[in-house]
């Protein structure tokens, strides 16, 4: 590797570290104070950097928040994708693997950040768009994880189970935020029972219902 290539590699690595430092600081600010209170000055103070230094890596606050949300999506998708990748996975092993990952999935700062993102999505069209993209990514990831244990199910039945699991996982974030540490065992037991039932109970075919828009 030439000196020029080494210099470029080091510069890219330094830029990556600085961007991560800023994103981590933004995460703390959003978790503690919400999107609107997480100003550039607060993020800079948390990152132990000057505001001017931050602008070398991000154009504005929106760019930082976009990177933060994307990082959150990637983190969560990786956690879900890692659930029981064995060739001989079963519903039981899949559910147990998911429950084992609950402490990471429901980590305090991750849950708090997710709740802030959902709240901001109701006000900010850009965040709402990213939230929708996130949900679609989760659907794809969940489907890849559960499809191998649902042999014999139709595409529609698998899609229905994916939606059921997605709804439950969103609800988990809300429940975990209101749950004390001592209640985690009960939450994990409920998750295990619910997910086991969702993946093994037969689904009745029903005609699509027409729902009037509000």
Residue frames as a rotation matrix with the C-alpha (Angstrom) as fourth column:
UNK 1
0.579 0.816 0.000 0.00
0.816 -0.579 0.000 0.00
0.000 0.000 -1.000 0.00
UNK 2
-0.183 -0.652 0.736 1.40
0.606 -0.664 -0.438 3.40
0.774 0.365 0.517 -0.98
UNK 3
-0.852 -0.190 -0.488 1.85
0.509 -0.515 -0.689 6.28
-0.121 -0.836 0.536 1.47
UNK 4
-0.801 0.598 0.024 -1.00
-0.539 -0.738 0.405 8.10
0.260 0.311 0.914 -0.27
UNK 5
-0.093 0.784 -0.614 -3.33
-0.101 0.606 0.789 5.09
0.991 0.135 0.022 0.12
UNK 6
-0.381 -0.116 -0.917 -2.36
0.830 0.394 -0.394 4.74
0.407 -0.912 -0.054 3.78
UNK 7
-0.988 -0.014 -0.156 -3.03
0.080 -0.903 -0.422 8.44
-0.135 -0.429 0.893 4.39
UNK 8
-0.501 0.859 -0.108 -6.44
-0.613 -0.264 0.744 8.19
0.611 0.439 0.659 2.70
UNK 9
-0.065 0.453 -0.889 -7.32
0.347 0.846 0.406 5.07
0.936 -0.282 -0.212 4.72
UNK 10
-0.655 -0.243 -0.715 -6.36
0.752 -0.117 -0.649 6.79
0.074 -0.963 0.259 7.97
UNK 11
-0.947 0.322 0.007 -8.35
-0.322 -0.947 0.002 9.89
0.007 -0.001 1.000 7.06
UNK 12
-0.245 0.893 -0.378 -11.42
-0.406 0.260 0.876 7.79
0.880 0.368 0.299 6.23
UNK 13
-0.165 0.114 -0.980 -11.07
0.700 0.713 -0.035 5.88
0.695 -0.692 -0.197 9.50
UNK 14
-0.899 -0.202 -0.390 -10.76
0.421 -0.645 -0.637 9.14
-0.123 -0.737 0.665 11.44
UNK 15
-0.725 0.689 0.020 -13.84
-0.592 -0.637 0.493 10.54
0.353 0.346 0.870 9.70
UNK 16
-0.079 0.695 -0.714 -15.77
0.042 0.718 0.694 7.36
0.996 0.025 -0.085 10.53
UNK 17
-0.449 -0.157 -0.880 -14.76
0.840 0.263 -0.475 7.61
0.306 -0.952 0.013 14.21
UNK 18
-0.989 0.058 -0.137 -15.76
-0.007 -0.937 -0.348 11.26
-0.149 -0.343 0.927 14.40
UNK 19
-0.462 0.873 -0.155 -19.12
-0.570 -0.159 0.806 10.63
0.679 0.461 0.571 12.76
UNK 20
-0.050 0.395 -0.917 -19.77
0.478 0.816 0.326 7.76
0.877 -0.422 -0.230 15.19
UNK 21
-0.763 -0.312 -0.566 -18.79
0.645 -0.320 -0.694 10.02
0.036 -0.895 0.445 18.08
UNK 22
-0.887 0.462 0.018 -21.31
-0.458 -0.883 0.097 12.64
0.060 0.078 0.995 16.93
UNK 23
-0.187 0.847 -0.497 -24.07
-0.339 0.419 0.842 10.07
0.922 0.326 0.209 16.35
UNK 24
-0.285 0.017 -0.958 -23.50
0.743 0.636 -0.209 8.57
0.605 -0.772 -0.194 19.81
UNK 25
-0.945 -0.079 -0.317 -23.73
0.267 -0.745 -0.612 12.04
-0.188 -0.663 0.725 21.35
UNK 26
-0.640 0.765 -0.073 -26.95
-0.652 -0.491 0.577 12.76
0.406 0.417 0.813 19.42
UNK 27
-0.181 0.550 -0.816 -28.37
0.198 0.833 0.517 9.49
0.963 -0.068 -0.260 20.68
UNK 28
-0.610 -0.116 -0.784 -27.76
0.786 0.038 -0.617 10.54
0.101 -0.993 0.068 24.29
UNK 29
-0.961 0.216 -0.174 -29.32
-0.184 -0.966 -0.183 13.97
-0.208 -0.144 0.968 23.69
UNK 30
-0.433 0.841 -0.324 -32.40
-0.559 0.031 0.828 12.59
0.707 0.540 0.457 21.95
UNK 31
-0.253 0.294 -0.922 -32.86
0.527 0.841 0.124 9.91
0.812 -0.454 -0.367 24.60
UNK 32
-0.632 -0.118 -0.766 -32.61
0.768 -0.220 -0.601 12.40
-0.098 -0.968 0.229 27.44
UNK 33
-0.630 0.262 -0.731 -34.26
0.040 -0.929 -0.367 15.50
-0.775 -0.261 0.575 25.98
UNK 34
0.438 0.830 0.346 -36.10
0.416 0.154 -0.896 14.57
-0.797 0.536 -0.278 22.78
UNK 35
0.137 -0.362 0.922 -35.48
0.991 0.054 -0.126 15.53
-0.005 0.931 0.366 19.14
UNK 36
0.672 0.249 0.697 -36.24
0.428 -0.899 -0.092 19.23
0.604 0.360 -0.711 19.41
UNK 37
0.938 -0.333 0.095 -34.07
-0.268 -0.523 0.809 19.89
-0.220 -0.785 -0.580 22.45
UNK 38
0.393 -0.827 0.402 -31.15
0.605 0.562 0.564 18.02
-0.692 0.022 0.721 20.88
UNK 39
0.949 -0.059 -0.310 -29.57
-0.227 -0.811 -0.540 21.11
-0.219 0.582 -0.783 19.33
UNK 40
0.600 -0.798 -0.059 -26.20
0.207 0.226 -0.952 21.23
0.773 0.559 0.300 17.59
UNK 41
-0.002 -0.627 0.779 -24.73
-0.700 -0.555 -0.449 23.00
0.714 -0.546 -0.438 20.63
UNK 42
0.478 0.240 0.845 -25.99
-0.824 0.455 0.337 20.28
-0.303 -0.858 0.415 23.02
UNK 43
0.990 -0.141 0.030 -24.76
0.141 0.900 -0.412 17.52
0.031 0.411 0.911 20.73
UNK 44
0.373 -0.903 0.214 -21.38
-0.083 -0.262 -0.961 19.26
0.924 0.340 -0.173 20.44
UNK 45
0.063 -0.317 0.946 -21.07
-0.951 -0.308 -0.040 19.58
0.304 -0.897 -0.320 24.22
UNK 46
0.741 0.295 0.603 -21.97
-0.505 0.837 0.211 15.91
-0.443 -0.460 0.769 24.71
UNK 47
0.905 -0.416 0.090 -19.47
0.362 0.641 -0.677 14.85
0.223 0.645 0.731 22.05
UNK 48
0.451 -0.751 -0.482 -16.78
0.353 -0.345 0.869 17.12
-0.820 -0.562 0.110 23.59
UNK 49
-0.392 -0.494 0.776 -16.40
0.916 -0.127 0.381 18.87
-0.090 0.860 0.502 20.24
UNK 50
-0.707 0.185 -0.683 -17.03
-0.105 -0.982 -0.157 22.36
-0.699 -0.040 0.714 18.96
UNK 51
0.401 0.912 0.086 -20.12
0.062 0.067 -0.996 23.07
-0.914 0.405 -0.029 16.85
UNK 52
0.421 -0.314 -0.851 -17.83
-0.853 -0.455 -0.254 24.14
-0.308 0.833 -0.459 14.04
UNK 53
-0.693 -0.704 0.154 -16.03
-0.640 0.700 0.317 20.81
-0.331 0.121 -0.936 14.18
UNK 54
-0.263 0.690 0.675 -19.35
0.171 0.722 -0.671 18.96
-0.949 -0.061 -0.308 13.88
UNK 55
0.650 0.571 -0.502 -20.17
-0.327 -0.386 -0.863 20.83
-0.686 0.724 -0.064 10.67
UNK 56
-0.312 -0.807 -0.502 -17.08
-0.910 0.101 0.403 19.28
-0.275 0.582 -0.765 9.10
UNK 57
-0.969 -0.098 0.225 -18.85
-0.077 0.992 0.100 15.90
-0.233 0.079 -0.969 9.27
UNK 58
-0.283 0.935 0.212 -22.56
0.921 0.327 -0.213 16.76
-0.268 0.135 -0.954 9.02
UNK 59
-0.549 0.092 0.831 -24.25
0.515 -0.746 0.423 19.52
0.658 0.660 0.362 7.05
UNK 60
-0.368 0.517 0.772 -26.87
-0.672 -0.722 0.163 20.26
0.642 -0.459 0.614 9.71
UNK 61
-0.533 0.225 0.816 -28.88
-0.727 0.372 -0.577 18.79
-0.434 -0.900 -0.035 12.58
UNK 62
0.568 0.815 -0.112 -31.26
-0.748 0.455 -0.483 17.00
-0.342 0.358 0.869 10.20
UNK 63
0.307 -0.546 -0.779 -28.31
-0.593 0.531 -0.605 15.16
0.745 0.648 -0.161 8.64
UNK 64
-0.744 -0.562 0.361 -27.20
-0.612 0.355 -0.707 14.04
0.270 -0.747 -0.608 12.12
UNK 65
-0.194 0.767 0.611 -30.71
-0.730 0.303 -0.612 12.85
-0.655 -0.565 0.502 13.01
UNK 66
0.656 0.378 -0.654 -31.01
-0.743 0.476 -0.470 11.00
0.133 0.794 0.593 9.71
UNK 67
-0.190 -0.827 -0.530 -27.72
-0.517 0.543 -0.662 9.21
0.835 0.148 -0.531 10.40
UNK 68
-0.725 -0.030 0.688 -28.86
-0.674 0.230 -0.702 8.44
-0.137 -0.973 -0.187 13.96
UNK 69
0.302 0.925 0.229 -32.13
-0.778 0.378 -0.501 6.87
-0.550 -0.026 0.835 12.79
UNK 70
0.557 -0.162 -0.814 -30.34
-0.632 0.554 -0.542 4.86
0.539 0.817 0.206 10.09
UNK 71
-0.575 -0.818 0.001 -27.85
-0.565 0.396 -0.723 3.62
0.592 -0.416 -0.690 12.69
UNK 72
-0.427 0.521 0.739 -30.72
-0.745 0.261 -0.614 2.62
-0.513 -0.813 0.276 14.98
UNK 73
0.638 0.686 -0.349 -32.42
-0.755 0.469 -0.459 0.72
-0.151 0.556 0.817 12.11
UNK 74
0.170 -0.671 -0.722 -29.21
-0.574 0.528 -0.625 -1.10
0.801 0.521 -0.296 11.23
UNK 75
-0.718 -0.466 0.517 -28.56
-0.670 0.260 -0.696 -2.04
0.190 -0.846 -0.499 14.86
UNK 76
-0.089 0.797 0.598 -32.03
-0.741 0.348 -0.574 -3.49
-0.665 -0.494 0.560 15.35
UNK 77
0.682 0.338 -0.649 -32.08
-0.720 0.469 -0.512 -5.31
0.132 0.816 0.563 12.01
UNK 78
-0.251 -0.866 -0.433 -28.76
-0.598 0.490 -0.634 -7.00
0.761 0.099 -0.641 12.86
UNK 79
-0.679 0.038 0.733 -30.11
-0.687 0.319 -0.653 -8.14
-0.258 -0.947 -0.191 16.24
UNK 80
0.356 0.908 0.218 -33.20
-0.689 0.413 -0.595 -9.70
-0.631 0.062 0.773 14.65
UNK 81
0.570 -0.172 -0.803 -31.25
-0.705 0.399 -0.586 -11.26
0.422 0.900 0.106 11.76
UNK 82
-0.493 -0.870 0.001 -28.93
-0.716 0.404 -0.569 -13.01
0.495 -0.281 -0.822 14.25
UNK 83
0.029 0.582 0.813 -31.79
-0.905 0.360 -0.225 -14.95
-0.423 -0.729 0.537 15.88
UNK 84
0.138 0.014 0.990 -31.18
-0.133 0.991 0.005 -18.72
-0.981 -0.133 0.138 15.56
UNK 85
0.234 -0.148 -0.961 -29.38
-0.951 -0.242 -0.194 -19.11
-0.203 0.959 -0.198 12.23
UNK 86
-0.576 -0.474 0.666 -28.91
-0.404 0.873 0.272 -22.88
-0.710 -0.112 -0.695 12.65
UNK 87
-0.769 0.243 -0.592 -29.98
-0.532 0.272 0.802 -25.13
0.356 0.931 -0.080 9.78
UNK 88
-0.586 0.532 -0.612 -32.08
0.507 0.829 0.235 -27.26
0.632 -0.172 -0.755 12.14
UNK 89
-0.945 0.235 0.228 -33.94
-0.327 -0.721 -0.610 -24.39
0.021 -0.651 0.758 13.74
UNK 90
-0.460 0.865 -0.201 -37.42
0.804 0.502 0.320 -25.11
0.377 -0.015 -0.926 15.10
UNK 91
0.333 0.653 0.681 -40.18
0.154 -0.750 0.643 -22.84
0.930 -0.109 -0.350 16.37
UNK 92
0.907 0.044 -0.419 -39.05
0.415 0.075 0.907 -23.58
0.071 -0.996 0.050 19.92
UNK 93
0.008 -0.987 -0.163 -35.37
0.955 -0.041 0.293 -22.84
-0.296 -0.158 0.942 19.25
UNK 94
-0.331 -0.044 0.943 -36.34
0.609 -0.773 0.178 -19.70
0.721 0.632 0.282 17.35
UNK 95
0.648 0.669 0.365 -38.48
0.102 -0.551 0.828 -18.39
0.755 -0.500 -0.425 20.20
UNK 96
0.768 -0.408 -0.493 -35.87
0.600 0.188 0.778 -19.25
-0.224 -0.893 0.389 22.83
UNK 97
-0.274 -0.898 0.344 -33.19
0.960 -0.274 0.049 -17.50
0.050 0.344 0.938 20.78
UNK 98
-0.040 0.354 0.934 -35.37
0.315 -0.883 0.348 -14.39
0.948 0.308 -0.076 20.54
UNK 99
0.905 0.420 -0.071 -36.07
0.169 -0.201 0.965 -14.38
0.391 -0.885 -0.252 24.29
UNK 100
0.374 -0.853 -0.363 -32.34
0.887 0.215 0.410 -14.72
-0.272 -0.475 0.837 24.97
UNK 101
-0.522 -0.583 0.622 -31.78
0.773 -0.632 0.056 -11.55
0.360 0.511 0.781 22.94
UNK 102
0.505 0.854 0.128 -34.47
0.709 -0.495 0.503 -9.56
0.493 -0.163 -0.855 24.76
UNK 103
0.444 -0.356 -0.822 -32.01
0.645 -0.510 0.570 -7.78
-0.622 -0.783 0.003 27.08
UNK 104
-0.686 -0.727 0.023 -30.19
0.502 -0.451 0.738 -6.41
-0.526 0.517 0.675 24.02
UNK 105
-0.450 0.600 0.662 -33.36
0.730 -0.180 0.659 -5.70
0.514 0.780 -0.357 22.04
UNK 106
0.616 0.785 0.069 -34.99
0.541 -0.485 0.687 -3.88
0.573 -0.386 -0.723 24.97
UNK 107
-0.384 -0.835 -0.393 -31.84
0.915 -0.285 -0.287 -2.11
0.128 -0.470 0.873 26.15
UNK 108
0.098 0.537 -0.838 -32.92
0.721 -0.619 -0.313 1.12
-0.686 -0.573 -0.448 27.88
UNK 109
-0.378 -0.278 -0.883 -31.37
-0.204 -0.905 0.373 3.62
-0.903 0.321 0.286 25.49
UNK 110
-0.994 0.050 0.099 -32.51
0.110 0.310 0.944 1.64
0.016 0.949 -0.314 22.42
UNK 111
-0.262 0.962 -0.083 -36.13
0.964 0.265 0.021 1.53
0.042 -0.074 -0.996 23.65
UNK 112
0.105 0.265 -0.959 -36.11
0.467 -0.864 -0.188 5.21
-0.878 -0.428 -0.214 24.64
UNK 113
-0.731 -0.436 -0.524 -34.69
-0.247 -0.547 0.800 6.19
-0.636 0.715 0.292 21.26
UNK 114
-0.843 0.467 0.266 -37.27
0.503 0.511 0.697 4.10
0.190 0.721 -0.666 19.42
UNK 115
0.059 0.905 -0.421 -40.09
0.948 -0.183 -0.262 5.82
-0.314 -0.383 -0.868 21.34
UNK 116
-0.107 -0.174 -0.979 -38.65
0.050 -0.984 0.170 9.24
-0.993 -0.030 0.114 20.48
UNK 117
-0.963 -0.262 -0.057 -38.42
-0.059 0.000 0.998 8.28
-0.262 0.965 -0.015 16.80
UNK 118
-0.503 0.845 0.179 -42.08
0.844 0.436 0.312 7.18
0.186 0.309 -0.933 16.77
UNK 119
0.210 0.568 -0.796 -43.17
0.697 -0.658 -0.286 10.39
-0.686 -0.494 -0.534 18.48
UNK 120
-0.394 -0.452 -0.800 -41.18
-0.201 -0.807 0.555 12.52
-0.897 0.380 0.227 16.03
UNK 121
-0.910 0.071 0.407 -42.60
0.395 0.443 0.805 10.54
-0.123 0.894 -0.431 13.09
UNK 122
0.030 0.999 -0.045 -46.01
0.974 -0.039 -0.225 12.01
-0.226 -0.037 -0.973 13.93
UNK 123
0.560 0.142 -0.816 -44.63
0.202 -0.979 -0.031 15.51
-0.803 -0.148 -0.577 13.43
UNK 124
-0.098 -0.770 -0.631 -41.84
-0.640 -0.437 0.633 15.21
-0.762 0.466 -0.449 10.90
UNK 125
0.808 0.501 -0.309 -42.60
-0.540 0.423 -0.727 13.84
-0.233 0.755 0.613 7.40
UNK 126
0.138 -0.844 -0.519 -38.94
-0.767 0.240 -0.595 12.88
0.626 0.480 -0.614 6.86
UNK 127
-0.706 -0.369 0.604 -38.80
-0.694 0.528 -0.490 10.87
-0.138 -0.765 -0.629 10.09
UNK 128
0.243 0.874 0.421 -42.16
-0.588 0.478 -0.653 9.30
-0.771 -0.088 0.630 9.26
UNK 129
0.690 -0.050 -0.722 -40.79
-0.677 0.308 -0.669 8.22
0.256 0.950 0.179 5.88
UNK 130
-0.371 -0.912 -0.174 -37.75
-0.712 0.400 -0.578 6.67
0.596 -0.090 -0.798 7.54
UNK 131
-0.468 0.295 0.833 -39.97
-0.703 0.447 -0.553 4.97
-0.536 -0.844 -0.002 10.12
UNK 132
0.666 0.740 -0.090 -41.99
-0.604 0.465 -0.648 3.37
-0.438 0.486 0.756 7.32
UNK 133
0.354 -0.643 -0.679 -38.80
-0.664 0.338 -0.666 2.23
0.658 0.687 -0.308 5.58
UNK 134
-0.619 -0.589 0.520 -37.66
-0.775 0.346 -0.529 0.79
0.132 -0.730 -0.671 8.90
UNK 135
0.038 0.739 0.672 -40.89
-0.662 0.523 -0.537 -1.16
-0.749 -0.424 0.509 9.35
UNK 136
0.814 0.253 -0.523 -40.56
-0.578 0.436 -0.689 -2.58
0.054 0.863 0.502 5.83
UNK 137
-0.130 -0.940 -0.314 -36.99
-0.702 0.311 -0.640 -3.67
0.700 0.137 -0.701 6.55
UNK 138
-0.570 -0.026 0.821 -38.12
-0.748 0.429 -0.506 -5.35
-0.339 -0.903 -0.264 9.76
UNK 139
0.553 0.827 0.100 -40.82
-0.665 0.511 -0.545 -7.20
-0.501 0.235 0.833 7.82
UNK 140
0.589 -0.391 -0.707 -38.25
-0.563 0.429 -0.706 -8.57
0.579 0.814 0.033 5.40
UNK 141
-0.493 -0.849 0.191 -35.88
-0.704 0.260 -0.661 -9.53
0.512 -0.460 -0.725 8.23
UNK 142
-0.266 0.488 0.831 -38.61
-0.771 0.410 -0.487 -11.19
-0.579 -0.770 0.268 10.31
UNK 143
0.746 0.598 -0.294 -39.84
-0.645 0.535 -0.546 -13.13
-0.169 0.597 0.784 7.30
UNK 144
0.193 -0.762 -0.618 -36.35
-0.578 0.421 -0.699 -14.48
0.793 0.492 -0.359 6.55
UNK 145
-0.671 -0.482 0.564 -36.00
-0.724 0.260 -0.639 -15.58
0.161 -0.837 -0.524 10.18
UNK 146
-0.268 0.659 0.703 -39.36
-0.612 0.447 -0.652 -17.35
-0.744 -0.605 0.283 10.58
UNK 147
0.312 0.483 -0.818 -39.99
-0.950 0.185 -0.253 -18.70
0.029 0.856 0.516 7.07
UNK 148
-0.507 -0.577 -0.640 -37.77
-0.602 0.769 -0.217 -21.81
0.618 0.275 -0.737 7.49
UNK 149
-0.980 0.144 0.135 -39.94
-0.015 0.628 -0.778 -23.05
-0.197 -0.764 -0.614 10.40
UNK 150
-0.207 0.965 -0.164 -43.27
-0.496 -0.248 -0.832 -22.39
-0.843 -0.091 0.530 8.67
UNK 151
-0.955 -0.157 -0.250 -43.17
-0.295 0.491 0.820 -25.08
-0.006 0.857 -0.516 6.00
UNK 152
-0.624 0.780 0.046 -46.68
0.779 0.615 0.121 -25.78
0.066 0.112 -0.992 4.72
UNK 153
-0.011 0.595 -0.803 -47.96
0.453 -0.713 -0.534 -22.26
-0.891 -0.370 -0.262 5.37
UNK 154
0.484 0.229 0.845 -49.17
0.868 -0.248 -0.430 -20.18
0.111 0.941 -0.318 2.45
UNK 155
-0.536 -0.678 0.504 -47.53
0.637 -0.716 -0.285 -16.86
0.554 0.168 0.816 1.55
UNK 156
0.050 0.664 0.746 -50.55
-0.185 -0.728 0.660 -15.05
0.981 -0.171 0.087 3.00
UNK 157
0.865 0.269 -0.425 -50.32
0.309 0.381 0.871 -16.98
0.396 -0.885 0.247 6.27
UNK 158
-0.014 -0.947 -0.320 -46.63
0.995 0.019 -0.098 -16.15
0.099 -0.320 0.942 6.60
UNK 159
-0.510 -0.116 0.852 -47.35
0.276 -0.961 0.034 -12.49
0.815 0.253 0.522 5.83
UNK 160
0.527 0.797 0.294 -50.01
-0.111 -0.278 0.954 -12.47
0.843 -0.535 -0.058 8.55
UNK 161
0.702 -0.335 -0.629 -47.62
0.706 0.440 0.554 -13.95
0.091 -0.833 0.545 11.11
UNK 162
-0.402 -0.870 0.285 -44.98
0.831 -0.477 -0.285 -11.38
0.384 0.122 0.915 10.14
UNK 163
-0.196 0.413 0.890 -47.48
-0.084 -0.911 0.404 -8.57
0.977 0.004 0.214 10.79
UNK 164
0.821 0.528 -0.219 -48.51
0.124 0.210 0.970 -10.10
0.558 -0.823 0.106 14.11
UNK 165
0.323 -0.796 -0.511 -44.88
0.946 0.277 0.166 -10.34
0.010 -0.537 0.843 15.23
UNK 166
-0.518 -0.508 0.688 -44.13
0.564 -0.807 -0.171 -6.81
0.643 0.300 0.705 14.05
UNK 167
0.289 0.724 0.626 -47.08
-0.175 -0.603 0.778 -5.44
0.941 -0.334 -0.047 16.03
UNK 168
0.881 0.035 -0.472 -45.95
0.414 0.426 0.804 -7.33
0.229 -0.904 0.361 19.13
UNK 169
-0.054 -0.990 -0.133 -42.39
0.987 -0.033 -0.157 -6.09
0.151 -0.140 0.979 18.79
UNK 170
-0.377 0.031 0.926 -43.60
0.116 -0.990 0.080 -2.49
0.919 0.138 0.369 18.57
UNK 171
0.660 0.715 0.232 -45.71
-0.194 -0.135 0.972 -3.11
0.726 -0.686 0.050 21.66
UNK 172
0.499 -0.566 -0.656 -42.69
0.816 0.561 0.138 -4.57
0.290 -0.605 0.742 23.43
UNK 173
-0.503 -0.728 0.466 -40.95
0.555 -0.685 -0.472 -1.22
0.663 0.021 0.748 23.22
UNK 174
-0.044 0.596 0.802 -43.85
-0.431 -0.735 0.523 0.51
0.901 -0.322 0.289 24.94
UNK 175
0.853 0.426 -0.303 -44.25
0.026 0.543 0.839 -2.18
0.522 -0.724 0.452 27.57
UNK 176
0.205 -0.873 -0.443 -40.53
0.886 0.358 -0.296 -2.33
0.416 -0.331 0.847 28.34
UNK 177
-0.487 -0.404 0.774 -40.38
0.161 -0.913 -0.375 1.43
0.858 -0.058 0.510 28.87
UNK 178
0.162 0.644 0.748 -43.01
-0.735 -0.427 0.527 1.12
0.658 -0.635 0.404 31.61
UNK 179
0.791 0.119 -0.601 -41.60
0.143 0.918 0.369 -2.08
0.595 -0.377 0.709 33.11
UNK 180
0.596 -0.619 0.511 -39.38
-0.786 -0.323 0.527 -2.13
-0.161 -0.716 -0.679 36.17
UNK 181
-0.337 -0.845 -0.416 -36.29
-0.876 0.443 -0.192 -4.33
0.346 0.300 -0.889 36.20
UNK 182
-0.716 0.069 0.694 -38.03
-0.430 0.740 -0.517 -6.87
-0.550 -0.669 -0.500 38.44
UNK 183
0.319 0.942 0.100 -40.78
-0.410 0.232 -0.882 -7.32
-0.855 0.240 0.460 35.86
UNK 184
-0.187 -0.462 -0.867 -38.45
-0.973 -0.032 0.227 -8.45
-0.133 0.886 -0.444 33.08
UNK 185
-0.935 -0.182 0.304 -38.87
-0.181 0.983 0.031 -12.16
-0.305 -0.026 -0.952 33.82
UNK 186
-0.115 0.973 0.199 -42.66
0.264 0.223 -0.938 -11.89
-0.958 -0.056 -0.283 33.50
UNK 187
0.385 0.199 -0.901 -42.23
-0.688 -0.589 -0.424 -9.96
-0.615 0.783 -0.090 30.25
UNK 188
-0.572 -0.693 -0.439 -39.85
-0.816 0.428 0.387 -12.59
-0.080 0.580 -0.811 28.84
UNK 189
-0.784 0.353 0.511 -42.26
0.162 0.911 -0.379 -15.39
-0.599 -0.214 -0.771 29.80
UNK 190
0.258 0.933 -0.250 -45.15
0.002 -0.260 -0.966 -13.57
-0.966 0.249 -0.068 28.12
UNK 191
0.112 -0.316 -0.942 -43.08
-0.930 -0.367 0.013 -13.02
-0.350 0.875 -0.335 24.97
UNK 192
-0.864 -0.498 0.068 -42.10
-0.458 0.836 0.303 -16.69
-0.208 0.231 -0.951 24.82
UNK 193
-0.465 0.775 0.428 -45.70
0.379 0.611 -0.695 -17.86
-0.800 -0.160 -0.578 25.16
UNK 194
0.400 0.663 -0.634 -47.06
-0.245 -0.589 -0.770 -15.29
-0.883 0.463 -0.073 22.70
UNK 195
-0.093 -0.518 -0.850 -44.48
-0.967 -0.156 0.201 -15.91
-0.236 0.841 -0.487 19.99
UNK 196
-0.912 -0.189 0.364 -44.74
-0.160 0.981 0.108 -19.68
-0.377 0.040 -0.925 20.39
UNK 197
-0.108 0.967 0.229 -48.51
0.355 0.253 -0.900 -19.45
-0.929 -0.016 -0.371 19.93
UNK 198
0.378 0.248 -0.892 -48.22
-0.571 -0.696 -0.436 -17.14
-0.729 0.674 -0.121 16.93
UNK 199
-0.330 -0.664 -0.671 -45.88
-0.940 0.168 0.296 -19.49
-0.084 0.728 -0.680 15.10
UNK 200
-0.990 -0.086 0.111 -47.73
-0.087 0.996 0.001 -22.74
-0.111 -0.009 -0.994 15.83
UNK 201
-0.286 0.956 0.061 -51.45
0.134 0.103 -0.986 -21.95
-0.949 -0.274 -0.158 15.99
UNK 202
-0.514 0.162 0.842 -53.32
0.849 0.234 0.474 -22.45
-0.120 0.959 -0.257 12.71
UNK 203
-0.796 0.245 -0.553 -54.73
-0.213 -0.969 -0.122 -19.35
-0.566 0.021 0.824 11.02
UNK 204
0.008 0.879 0.476 -58.26
0.634 0.364 -0.682 -19.30
-0.773 0.307 -0.554 9.73
UNK 205
-0.819 -0.225 0.528 -58.71
0.569 -0.435 0.697 -17.97
0.073 0.872 0.485 6.23
UNK 206
0.029 0.824 -0.566 -60.89
0.584 -0.473 -0.660 -14.90
-0.811 -0.311 -0.495 6.26
UNK 207
0.334 0.173 0.927 -62.10
0.907 -0.327 -0.266 -12.73
0.257 0.929 -0.266 3.43
UNK 208
-0.757 -0.650 0.070 -60.36
0.615 -0.745 -0.258 -9.35
0.220 -0.152 0.964 3.26
UNK 209
0.176 0.833 -0.524 -62.43
0.912 -0.338 -0.231 -6.70
-0.370 -0.438 -0.820 5.03
UNK 210
-0.054 -0.109 0.993 -63.08
0.615 -0.787 -0.053 -3.29
0.787 0.607 0.109 3.58
UNK 211
-0.053 -0.045 -0.998 -62.07
0.929 -0.368 -0.033 -0.64
-0.365 -0.929 0.061 6.06
UNK 212
0.703 0.379 0.601 -63.27
0.586 -0.788 -0.189 2.89
0.402 0.485 -0.776 5.56
UNK 213
-0.419 -0.886 0.197 -60.66
0.637 -0.441 -0.632 5.59
0.647 -0.140 0.749 5.86
UNK 214
-0.113 0.343 -0.933 -61.08
0.917 -0.326 -0.231 7.85
-0.383 -0.881 -0.277 8.86
